[in-house]
Amino acid sequence: MTLTKTLIDRLEPENLKLQRFQEIAARLFAWGIIVRDEDGVEQRCYDDACRIENVLIEYFALSGFRLIHDLQNEFFRLYAPGAQIPGLADDDNDPVLSLRARLSADFVAAALALRFLYQQGLAEGGRLSDAGEVLIRFDELATTLQIQIKRPLPDNLGDRDRLLKDLKRHRLIQYGAMFSMHDEDALIAIRSTILGIIGEDVLAAALEAEGFVDVITEPDSVEQGQ
């Protein structure tokens, strides 16, 4: 029996076609994450992925990938072989650097700042959304970057806008369509997905280090699409 026939047989009880399996797997390979509350398309992908979770885990494991399902926050994240996953033991595979996300130093610094603000927000408890996100203003991100991470935001407004869009595309933050960096009342929601790429030990090391880039150069999830 071929692997394809075995896969089709495993999908049949859930009434899912091979094409749908391929769509879900391709999305995880391309983006590294599926979040249920992102949009309607992603919600349906997440729900279908839940139905065949064990099949997906086995499929990716054949190539050394690890698929992690955060049930509480309703998202799947795919990690490349050898990736360090916060809260989990390392696997026995050697890292495959070409599979890791290629991210700028500004992105990494911002992600570290968001992780700091997320932890702070959880501790304070007063800035949580109904979805468990931590709500901040843009100036709080800028201040945290400057004081805690020792790296300012890009000077150019266009670069700042691209940075926010990248953080949103990687499912680390959310903000409304009318969001403006110049609006003091506009809020950015830091999503729980930040926990999947920066653990407490990495954050602590970054806060103590002179050069944060030496601590973490990029999240260990698979490379994410444009």
Legacy VTK file of the C-alpha trace (Angstrom):
# vtk DataFile Version 3.0
C-alpha trace
ASCII
DATASET POLYDATA
POINTS 226 float
0.000 0.000 0.000
1.421 3.403 -0.962
1.788 6.283 1.484
-0.739 8.275 -0.537
-3.334 5.501 -0.294
-2.697 5.189 3.449
-3.162 8.933 3.843
-6.409 8.922 1.872
-7.705 6.087 4.057
-6.819 8.064 7.204
-8.659 11.120 5.900
-11.805 9.281 4.853
-13.372 8.914 8.345
-13.231 12.709 8.689
-14.707 13.202 5.208
-11.690 15.223 4.079
-10.168 14.956 0.624
-6.466 14.710 -0.127
-6.628 18.149 -1.744
-7.805 19.685 1.540
-4.989 17.975 3.427
-2.532 19.389 0.901
-3.965 22.890 1.346
-3.541 22.738 5.130
-0.034 21.287 4.928
1.006 23.862 2.311
-0.295 26.695 4.493
1.734 25.450 7.440
4.860 25.059 5.314
4.373 28.549 3.838
3.332 30.492 6.942
4.434 28.299 9.833
1.223 28.966 11.731
-2.569 28.669 11.534
-4.557 30.836 13.962
-8.282 30.270 14.324
-9.275 33.887 15.008
-7.299 35.351 12.087
-10.039 35.287 9.423
-12.694 33.007 7.959
-10.306 31.119 5.686
-7.849 30.454 8.486
-10.645 29.514 10.881
-11.817 26.801 8.515
-8.233 25.596 8.050
-7.783 25.421 11.810
-11.040 23.518 12.340
-10.174 21.001 9.623
-6.644 20.646 11.003
-8.096 19.794 14.410
-10.035 16.924 12.844
-6.876 15.393 11.398
-4.359 16.603 13.974
-2.736 13.200 14.505
-2.367 12.653 10.767
-0.701 16.050 10.356
1.662 15.426 13.273
2.734 12.074 11.813
3.090 13.525 8.324
5.383 16.367 9.399
7.306 14.109 11.797
8.413 11.954 8.866
10.642 14.870 7.820
11.674 15.860 11.323
9.223 18.746 11.701
7.196 19.251 14.860
3.614 20.481 14.782
2.505 22.031 18.065
-1.164 22.642 18.849
-1.990 25.308 21.430
-5.511 24.284 22.384
-6.098 27.162 24.778
-5.220 29.862 22.273
-6.379 27.888 19.223
-3.420 27.867 16.889
-1.038 25.403 15.254
2.646 26.259 14.804
5.095 24.249 12.713
8.738 24.051 13.792
11.651 23.046 11.602
13.945 20.121 12.519
16.243 20.955 15.421
14.243 24.016 16.442
14.240 25.123 20.063
10.625 25.251 21.230
9.827 27.201 24.413
8.684 24.805 27.136
9.571 21.613 25.251
12.649 19.394 25.179
14.911 19.670 22.149
14.623 16.970 19.509
17.557 14.910 18.217
17.708 16.538 14.793
20.373 18.953 13.622
19.013 22.436 12.864
18.323 23.182 9.209
19.121 26.874 9.024
17.731 27.322 5.508
14.274 26.418 6.815
14.245 29.027 9.548
12.490 32.352 9.186
14.707 35.059 7.712
13.938 38.120 9.772
15.512 41.539 10.189
17.237 42.732 13.343
14.430 45.287 13.763
11.841 42.501 13.663
13.700 40.429 16.260
14.103 43.438 18.553
10.410 44.281 18.244
9.435 40.665 18.950
11.545 40.703 22.108
9.926 43.969 23.185
6.477 42.517 22.532
7.367 39.440 24.599
8.427 41.716 27.464
5.214 43.749 27.231
3.091 40.599 26.965
4.579 39.173 30.156
4.185 42.525 31.901
0.571 42.773 30.760
-0.255 39.303 32.063
1.262 40.169 35.426
-0.702 43.414 35.693
-3.916 41.880 34.361
-5.609 45.169 33.554
-4.838 45.333 29.839
-6.120 41.967 28.682
-8.664 41.603 25.905
-11.437 39.012 26.014
-9.244 36.840 23.754
-6.345 36.949 26.214
-4.320 39.451 24.193
-2.339 42.203 25.888
-3.296 45.678 24.675
-0.605 48.336 24.270
-0.127 51.687 22.587
2.494 52.242 19.909
4.535 54.528 22.149
4.825 51.722 24.723
6.450 49.514 22.095
8.839 52.316 21.155
9.759 53.000 24.788
10.291 49.326 25.613
12.531 48.895 22.591
14.637 51.879 23.621
14.903 51.132 27.352
14.725 47.335 27.656
16.075 46.059 24.329
18.471 48.964 23.737
17.462 49.330 20.111
15.234 52.126 18.808
12.567 51.824 16.181
13.608 52.572 12.598
13.790 56.321 11.983
11.896 56.174 8.697
8.103 56.115 9.035
7.818 53.774 6.066
10.188 51.296 7.735
8.158 51.503 10.942
4.972 50.785 9.021
6.583 47.781 7.287
7.802 46.489 10.644
4.293 46.576 12.101
2.896 44.860 9.017
5.551 42.126 9.300
4.705 41.577 12.959
1.039 41.323 12.023
1.752 38.994 9.093
3.636 36.668 11.424
0.535 36.617 13.656
2.287 38.286 16.616
0.067 41.365 16.801
-3.305 42.625 15.648
-4.578 46.148 15.038
-7.581 47.679 13.367
-7.866 48.914 9.816
-7.924 52.527 11.025
-4.837 52.147 13.210
-2.357 55.020 13.143
1.009 55.286 14.871
0.165 58.949 15.517
-3.090 58.191 17.357
-2.324 58.034 21.079
-5.537 56.108 21.724
-4.946 53.450 19.034
-4.227 50.023 20.479
-2.078 47.111 19.358
-3.042 43.638 20.586
-0.096 41.348 21.382
-1.193 37.794 20.635
-0.345 34.740 22.706
1.495 33.369 19.669
4.502 35.418 20.830
5.087 32.708 23.443
5.754 30.171 20.712
8.861 31.907 19.388
10.430 33.599 22.415
10.629 31.759 25.714
11.256 33.293 29.122
14.897 32.195 29.093
15.542 33.914 25.762
13.828 37.095 26.950
15.834 37.096 30.182
19.080 36.605 28.273
18.194 39.405 25.862
17.480 41.836 28.687
20.863 41.084 30.247
22.918 41.029 27.038
24.740 43.974 25.548
23.821 42.853 22.048
20.404 41.191 21.785
21.108 39.874 18.261
23.618 37.462 19.768
20.830 35.992 21.900
18.285 35.248 19.178
18.701 35.972 15.503
15.378 34.538 14.352
12.431 32.482 15.623
12.780 28.738 15.140
9.525 28.250 13.276
9.636 27.405 9.610
10.194 30.120 7.044
7.041 32.138 6.517
5.701 33.438 3.226
5.151 36.913 2.024
LINES 1 227
226 0 1 2 3 4 5 6 7 8 9 10 11 12 13 14 15 16 17 18 19 20 21 22 23 24 25 26 27 28 29 30 31 32 33 34 35 36 37 38 39 40 41 42 43 44 45 46 47 48 49 50 51 52 53 54 55 56 57 58 59 60 61 62 63 64 65 66 67 68 69 70 71 72 73 74 75 76 77 78 79 80 81 82 83 84 85 86 87 88 89 90 91 92 93 94 95 96 97 98 99 100 101 102 103 104 105 106 107 108 109 110 111 112 113 114 115 116 117 118 119 120 121 122 123 124 125 126 127 128 129 130 131 132 133 134 135 136 137 138 139 140 141 142 143 144 145 146 147 148 149 150 151 152 153 154 155 156 157 158 159 160 161 162 163 164 165 166 167 168 169 170 171 172 173 174 175 176 177 178 179 180 181 182 183 184 185 186 187 188 189 190 191 192 193 194 195 196 197 198 199 200 201 202 203 204 205 206 207 208 209 210 211 212 213 214 215 216 217 218 219 220 221 222 223 224 225
